[in-house]
Amino acid sequence: MNFAWIILVTVGSVVGGTSLCFWLLRQAQEVDSTVWILEHVICPIIRILVLLIVVSQVYPVIGEAGGSLQFWRVLSEQGQFNHLINILFFTGLALAFLPLVSHPVIALPLQSMLTVAVVFNWQYRELGDTLVLFPSWATLLKITAYMILAYFATREVSIHLSRRIDLWLHVSGSIRLVSDSIYLLLQIPVILLYATFLNSQLG
């Protein structure tokens, strides 16, 4: 696994997706209904597509696949790409109504692990009931500890970075998109930990 390439693709997709959302919101800021649609429909879908790209870079750790094409091949063979988008979109929508898990530091890891779990289940469905999708307690504790560190690191970085962006672009309120971008970048260890747990079952 080429971590330099993973970081490069992840950073590129996150920056590209965030920039697109930011540009769309700036263009539509004069029309409230359009802004609402962008914030609650279009940008979440863009975020999901970016998340899929991030997951696809780490997913090959399962089964020692040769590259990220394995992830997209599973979706293509199963014909379930749209189905997965719908699952992640409505999961994100449901999490938004749950105060304890609506914050990106919790919601994004849940969506990341759900993505890996769904694709893993499709790929190895012939193994049936022998697979355990819920992470072990050891894996869960590692992910939780990492999420706590990610929260404090992102909080400090996003405040300073968003202020610079606001001044540079003469805008305000970029902190949400900035923090979401950082959280997306920080999904790699979460996905790697969970994917390693799933891979251990293939022995």
RADABEL-V224534 format. One record per helix or strand. SS is the DSSP state (alpha for helix, beta for strand). FROM is the first residue (numbers start at 0). LEN is the number of residues. Records with the same first field share a line. If there is no record, write none. Layout:
SS=FROM-LEN ; FROM-LEN
This chain:
alpha=2-25 ; 31-28 ; 61-3 ; 68-10 ; 80-16 ; 103-20 ; 124-6 ; 136-33 ; 174-11 ; 186-13
